[in-house]
Amino acid sequence: MHPGSCCWQKGDNVTEEKSKYIIVGGSAAGMAAAHTIRLHDWKGPVTVLSEEPDTPYFRPLIPFLVSGKKCAEDMVLAGCGPYTGRDIFVRTGARVESVNTAEKTVSVQGNGGMAYEKILFATGSRPYIPPEIKGTDAAGVFALRTLAHAKNMAKRVEISDHAVMLGGGLLNLKGAFALLERGLKVTLVVYSPEVLSQLMEPEDAFLIRKALDTAGLTIKTGCSATHIIADSTGVTGVALDSGDEMSCQMVCIGKGVRPNVEFLDGSNVRIDGGIVADRYTACNAPDTFAAGDVAVTFEPVSGDRIMTALWTNAVEMGRCAGRNMAGVKTAYSGTFGILNATQVADEPFVSMGLVHTTNHDFEVYRHATETTYRKVVFNPGGTRLIGAIFIGDITNAGLYRYVIREKMPVMNIKRYIIDHTLHYGHFVTGKN
Ligand SMILES: Cc1cc2nc3c(=O)[nH]c(=O)nc-3n(C[C@H](O)[C@H](O)[C@H](O)COP(=O)(O)OP(=O)(O)OC[C@H]3O[C@@H](n4cnc5c(N)ncnc54)[C@H](O)[C@@H]3O)c2cc1C
């Protein structure tokens, strides 16, 4: 391969190739790192090796491909081959099978090896398919993660009337709405007592639940699927642990994700849940870095080691890794385990920091109206804001994020936080 060439075609012989920077994974973290390296090193070749056949795209938008509101071209993050005049080489369909950190080489499926000086692991995660649910390999069973999955889901809609979604997390809700918009009947099966249990407690979710009901989503809580029933046409139904059976033609599994770390088997890169990165995004082996969903990072409030599944974290951590790889030593500021600003059934909401408060002695304030809900959480002494949920009215949520993240003493601004009247002036003038 040489500068100016386009996508890496199967069969290319790249055995002798070398790239100063290799990035494994061409999504949020990987592409953010590639661009950032180029800002600080104008010449060093940057090669992105990405397993997916598609050029990098904005993953959170893929439910819109299922609903038909957007097409794949609307989601493109970057092209293939050298682009934007910056000599970053994106190679699609390039799965890294193994890494030799002593020789500083990677082996790419079907394409030999490649040498690097510095390497970033940004391989993200993949859906978790619970082994206790039998029959998940039937046609019509999906776990929405990639553009290819979204395209296949969109096709299956054409021969479906009813879809069953297993799991009540944000990704499955987004998928559920895409299917509702295509005119399907959609049933959400949730083991927890309420939807979005990772992001809020059941009593926090009443407005969202109301919006979901109004939108026509059928929700079954407190139960889970035991097996998927199928015939030669694919899925025909789902059996639940309650003994009920539902007929359907599509099933979507949204039961969390697992990091893509297997390509590091046999290397000496430290894995502990995900790839362990230090404050400077570096791994234990020389000149190796990790960022995004696959990396273990830390929570700024508690300092705990955590893994996230957030686009924003992947981009910020990828940028930080890019700086470090290009020799600009930069500490990563960590990320909230929970940090979501999104919309479900036209209901905007933000959930950030520590919001699961039952059985803790946090100071908690809630305020609810017909159309809005908020919950602010202070530490047990009431001196610091540590978490917040806003539903319906998310005005100035960024300010609350700042207060949490900077661990600001809140005594002078506490009543504004509780009343939701905090504004930029409180920070600019210092007057409370
Ligand atoms: C439907 C959906 C909706 C979402 N909505 C939101 C949202 O609203 N807000 C939000 O913050 N986040 C959202 N997310 C999560 C967000 O997309 C992820 O947190 C983000 O994509 C993580 O980026 P990443 O670069 O770490 O990894 P990924 O995006 O997972 O990309 C990793 C890439 O590496 C490739 N790869 C893996 N192994 C190898 C290998 N061995 N060799 C080469 N390539 C490899 C993968 O194929 C993939 O292309 C959503 C995710 C989905 C699926």
Ligand as a Chemical Component Dictionary entry (heavy atoms), coordinates in Angstrom:
data_LIG
# 
_chem_comp.id                   LIG 
_chem_comp.type                 NON-POLYMER 
_chem_comp.pdbx_formal_charge   0 
_chem_comp.three_letter_code    LIG 
# 
loop_
_chem_comp_atom.comp_id 
_chem_comp_atom.atom_id 
_chem_comp_atom.alt_atom_id 
_chem_comp_atom.type_symbol 
_chem_comp_atom.charge 
_chem_comp_atom.model_Cartn_x 
_chem_comp_atom.model_Cartn_y 
_chem_comp_atom.model_Cartn_z 
_chem_comp_atom.pdbx_ordinal 
LIG C1  C1  C 0 -27.565 1.879  18.283 1  
LIG C2  C2  C 0 -26.576 2.624  19.131 2  
LIG C3  C3  C 0 -26.918 3.870  19.639 3  
LIG C4  C4  C 0 -26.023 4.564  20.460 4  
LIG N1  N1  N 0 -26.368 5.779  20.948 5  
LIG C5  C5  C 0 -25.503 6.466  21.725 6  
LIG C6  C6  C 0 -25.824 7.764  22.228 7  
LIG O1  O1  O 0 -26.923 8.279  22.015 8  
LIG N2  N2  N 0 -24.896 8.409  22.995 9  
LIG C7  C7  C 0 -23.680 7.837  23.272 10 
LIG O2  O2  O 0 -22.865 8.459  23.965 11 
LIG N3  N3  N 0 -23.344 6.621  22.799 12 
LIG C8  C8  C 0 -24.214 5.917  22.044 13 
LIG N4  N4  N 0 -23.875 4.683  21.578 14 
LIG C9  C9  C 0 -22.583 4.085  21.994 15 
LIG C10 C10 C 0 -21.448 4.577  21.086 16 
LIG O3  O3  O 0 -21.763 4.304  19.750 17 
LIG C11 C11 C 0 -20.146 3.870  21.493 18 
LIG O4  O4  O 0 -19.858 4.217  22.826 19 
LIG C12 C12 C 0 -19.013 4.283  20.573 20 
LIG O5  O5  O 0 -19.281 3.894  19.260 21 
LIG C13 C13 C 0 -17.691 3.665  21.042 22 
LIG O6  O6  O 0 -16.713 4.030  20.122 23 
LIG P1  P1  P 0 -15.362 3.214  19.996 24 
LIG O7  O7  O 0 -14.548 3.908  18.963 25 
LIG O8  O8  O 0 -14.766 3.007  21.330 26 
LIG O9  O9  O 0 -15.774 1.737  19.496 27 
LIG P2  P2  P 0 -16.753 1.229  18.381 28 
LIG O10 O10 O 0 -17.665 2.287  17.899 29 
LIG O11 O11 O 0 -17.358 -0.033 18.905 30 
LIG O12 O12 O 0 -15.802 0.865  17.164 31 
LIG C14 C14 C 0 -14.795 -0.095 17.257 32 
LIG C15 C15 C 0 -14.401 -0.511 15.839 33 
LIG O13 O13 O 0 -13.292 -1.405 15.937 34 
LIG C16 C16 C 0 -13.521 -2.486 15.044 35 
LIG N5  N5  N 0 -12.764 -3.662 15.514 36 
LIG C17 C17 C 0 -13.032 -4.469 16.555 37 
LIG N6  N6  N 0 -12.088 -5.433 16.669 38 
LIG C18 C18 C 0 -11.206 -5.213 15.651 39 
LIG C19 C19 C 0 -10.029 -5.872 15.234 40 
LIG N7  N7  N 0 -9.553  -6.946 15.888 41 
LIG N8  N8  N 0 -9.385  -5.390 14.144 42 
LIG C20 C20 C 0 -9.837  -4.289 13.487 43 
LIG N9  N9  N 0 -10.964 -3.629 13.837 44 
LIG C21 C21 C 0 -11.623 -4.093 14.917 45 
LIG C22 C22 C 0 -15.023 -2.697 15.113 46 
LIG O14 O14 O 0 -15.464 -3.454 14.011 47 
LIG C23 C23 C 0 -15.521 -1.255 15.113 48 
LIG O15 O15 O 0 -15.656 -0.760 13.816 49 
LIG C24 C24 C 0 -24.751 3.982  20.760 50 
LIG C25 C25 C 0 -24.409 2.722  20.238 51 
LIG C26 C26 C 0 -25.304 2.040  19.440 52 
LIG C27 C27 C 0 -24.931 0.697  18.898 53 
# 
loop_
_chem_comp_bond.comp_id 
_chem_comp_bond.atom_id_1 
_chem_comp_bond.atom_id_2 
_chem_comp_bond.value_order 
_chem_comp_bond.pdbx_ordinal 
LIG C1  C2  SING 1  
LIG C2  C3  SING 2  
LIG C2  C26 DOUB 3  
LIG C3  C4  DOUB 4  
LIG C4  N1  SING 5  
LIG C4  C24 SING 6  
LIG N1  C5  DOUB 7  
LIG C5  C6  SING 8  
LIG C5  C8  SING 9  
LIG C6  O1  DOUB 10 
LIG C6  N2  SING 11 
LIG N2  C7  SING 12 
LIG C7  O2  DOUB 13 
LIG C7  N3  SING 14 
LIG N3  C8  DOUB 15 
LIG C8  N4  SING 16 
LIG N4  C9  SING 17 
LIG N4  C24 SING 18 
LIG C9  C10 SING 19 
LIG C10 O3  SING 20 
LIG C10 C11 SING 21 
LIG C11 O4  SING 22 
LIG C11 C12 SING 23 
LIG C12 O5  SING 24 
LIG C12 C13 SING 25 
LIG C13 O6  SING 26 
LIG O6  P1  SING 27 
LIG P1  O7  DOUB 28 
LIG P1  O8  SING 29 
LIG P1  O9  SING 30 
LIG O9  P2  SING 31 
LIG P2  O10 DOUB 32 
LIG P2  O11 SING 33 
LIG P2  O12 SING 34 
LIG O12 C14 SING 35 
LIG C14 C15 SING 36 
LIG C15 O13 SING 37 
LIG C15 C23 SING 38 
LIG O13 C16 SING 39 
LIG C16 N5  SING 40 
LIG C16 C22 SING 41 
LIG N5  C17 SING 42 
LIG N5  C21 SING 43 
LIG C17 N6  DOUB 44 
LIG N6  C18 SING 45 
LIG C18 C19 SING 46 
LIG C18 C21 DOUB 47 
LIG C19 N7  SING 48 
LIG C19 N8  DOUB 49 
LIG N8  C20 SING 50 
LIG C20 N9  DOUB 51 
LIG N9  C21 SING 52 
LIG C22 O14 SING 53 
LIG C22 C23 SING 54 
LIG C23 O15 SING 55 
LIG C24 C25 DOUB 56 
LIG C25 C26 SING 57 
LIG C26 C27 SING 58 
# 
